[in-house]
Amino acid sequence: MLKRYAKAASHYICVMRRLLLLLFLCLGVTSHAQIVNVEAMRGLTGNEPGTHGVLDGSFYFGGTQALLLRLSTSANFRKTVGKESYYGIFSGNLSTRVGGEALLFEQYGFVHGRYNVEWSDEWTGELFFQWQSNKPMRIAQRFNFGGGPRYRAIDSKTVNFFVSPLIMYELDIESVTGIYESVFRMSTYMSLDLLLKEKYRWNTIAYYQPQIAEWDDVRVVINSRFSTPISPMLNLTVSGNLNYDAYPAGTDVPNFTYGINSGISWRF
């Protein structure tokens, strides 16, 4: 009798492990859309003078009949000298099945550099470059270069609101066919940042990226992020995003993607 219960319990535990692992991997895949929320990522480093950064990482290795491996890491750096700021943002994810027939769930890489110079209390000039690769979304490589003004509409201790109408050049290489696409796009975003009770931070950002002269070719992302401190240098974060791409790479790639993430970030 005891052996029967033990066997049944072992079976249910294995099933639950598989379901939780599948949910974990699906959240990981859907959380990386074709638009990257740079404004939220660089906001992690704050706005104090000097050099600051945030490091994140995770590792998973396990399974039953097939072993599953997931690696995730990101780094955000900022250096501010006077009215000039330099940003470096790096992130990558890999989710795959190890042994037997390989199955790639996720392969994603991203590099972003940005230069800001303050023209006044309200206006800032921005220049940026970006490289991105996302195999499940069929992006072999994507290069972006652009710039423009950034306007601070609201500036207080608890509320900050920014509007930035940028212009960028995009070179896109599709991973299956190798087709090149070279276009100019707007990259307008609005950012609302709230500080609640001097420790809880809520950030919501909306990006709008239509192709110039082809306005039906548009990408949109809405991202919200909540963080609460658990120590002077550690924060617990929860974020969610909804993304739309009118013409994604390949007919098998969905127009809408969404995701929810939670984790811990270390700021220095």
C-alpha positions, 0 to 999 in steps of 0.5 A: 500500500505504501509503495503504491502511494509513493509511486503515485506521489512520484508520478504527480510530482514529475507531472507538476515539475514538467508543467511548471518548467513549461510555464517558466520557459513560455514566460521566458520566450514571450517576454522578449519581443522585437521592440526592446524597452531601453528606457526601462532598462537604463532607468535601473541605474538611476540618475546620480553622477558617477558610474553605476550599474545593475547586474542580473542573472539566472541558471536552470539545469534539470528535467526527467527523461530530457535535461533542460538548460536555461541561461539568462544574464543582463548588465546595465552600466551608466557613466555621467560626467557633468551634463553628459551620460553614457549608457551600455546595456547588454542581455542574453538568454538561451533555453534548450533541451540537452541530450537526445533530439535538441529543441531550441526554446529561446536564443536571444542577444542584445547590445545597446549604447546611448549618449545623452547630453542635457540642453536644459532642465527640460530638454536632452539630446540623444544618440544611440546604436543597437544590435539584436538577435532573436532566433524564435522571432526569426531575427538573425540580426537587427541593427539600429542607429538613431537620435533626437530630443527628449522632453521632460514634461513633469519633474518632481520627487514622486512623478516623472514624465518624458516624451521622446520623438526619435528617428532611426535607421534599421537594417533587418536580416531574417534568419530563415531566408536571409532577406535584408530589409533597410528602412527608416522608422520613427521611435517615439516613446512616452515614459511615466515613472512613479515613486510611492511612499519613497521606496516603491517604484512603478514605471510604465512606458509605451513605444510607437515605431512606424516605418516612415512613409509606410505607416501601416508597418508599425510596432508598439510595445507597452511595458510596466515594471514594479520594484520594491527594495529588499535591501539597500542594494537589492530590489524585487521586481515584477514586470509585464509587457504587451507587444504588437508588430504589424509585419513580423519576420515570417508568417509563423511569427505572431503579431501579438506577444506578451509576458510576465517576469519577476526577479531580483536585481543588484544595483551598484 
